[in-house]
């Protein structure tokens, strides 16, 4: 791939919608446009942080000796928790915390719970430790 | 009253996912939605002989959920602001084993709660088949603001914000004291373990891919409060469903998730992080626990323990996470392929972080 990067395209579209289109709308349509620009922001952040989620899952899959293939590791863990066939030890809890932090940093970094969790559990950069 | 029903309509959708299965499917076609036709029929339904006029009829809510319309009834020299709430039709309903409050029961519940002093809109008319407007009811349109961000930031609500936690506590106390024998028979009973059995089945049928929601549910099951009473629970009592003016609480709206259950659930729900809208104050983003509990105690003589409130905050987080899964499913199935539904599916991580924070220190 060369030329404008995906994240740059998204940022440009988002800026256009916010600066040129939003002012033309009101009521429910303006509200929906804000939802739309937020959604583009999620994709932008996922482009930047998605690799960290994949790395975190790979590391935990190796620790748990799970060969999840194409299936999502969280889904497998959810099933095992339901069956009570996996122990909730400090390592698993730490993985769940850091994965939730990463997901929130992508989905809604302004959510107050993310700031609280960063204060309590440390920041995202140290999560793969 | 301005109110965009974004996450608000979600509540209706979850209650429908919780199972409109028991509702009658006799209403095969969506009711008339041409405003001119509706206005004529509303006038005929509300005023014998159709003297007067229905003006400014407009729909307030979007999407496939419960419809809310605002209009003004001009009759004689009076102009009366009113709201029409009605069921959209039966297209795309899920069927599950859960029951929900039907629209006629919702109207009956509003009247029963209003009769004991709970601040609610006044039900003016229950639609009949002869009205040809579908299933629903007409109620008073109360003054005030329901939009959370405006309530939390607008200077004109500063005095109201100071009183609101106490008023909410008092109103919740009044709700929980409504005599059970005055409530509509169709009110669902969610007391006891059925609540958690149902939460599990919702996770299972909505592609449970979240270990954190499962962990939260397991913890809630294992740590149920010892003393549980059973009362009318509003079920969706939060910032966004409260009409507030400069003097504080005017009316409690959105009763569609009402049920019989543990009353402390309402206090935990109101103070859950997701319903603080980013503000610091624990009660709805506007108030403090002490004021909430003082208001509750003034109405009931009882003061629930903080650890029970925290317990129900965890339940509220699980509930919100489940709503996100249900919304995602509605988007993917095409039942409601709207941008809002797609976007809400990404708010699961809010529920997960809240659950993990709440369970911290309680897990081992």
Interface residues (C-beta under 8 A of the other chain):
Chain A: X27 X28 X31 X32 X35 X36 X38 X39 X42 X72 X74 X75 X77 X78 X79 X81 X82 X84 X88 X93 X96 X97 X100 X101 X103 X104 X106 X107 X108 X110 X111 X112 X113 X114 X116 X117 X120
Chain B: X4 X6 X62 X200 X207 X208 X209 X210 X211 X212 X213 X214 X215 X218 X273 X276 X278 X280 X339 X340 X342 X343 X346 X347 X348 X349 X350 X352 X353 X354 X356 X357 X360 X363
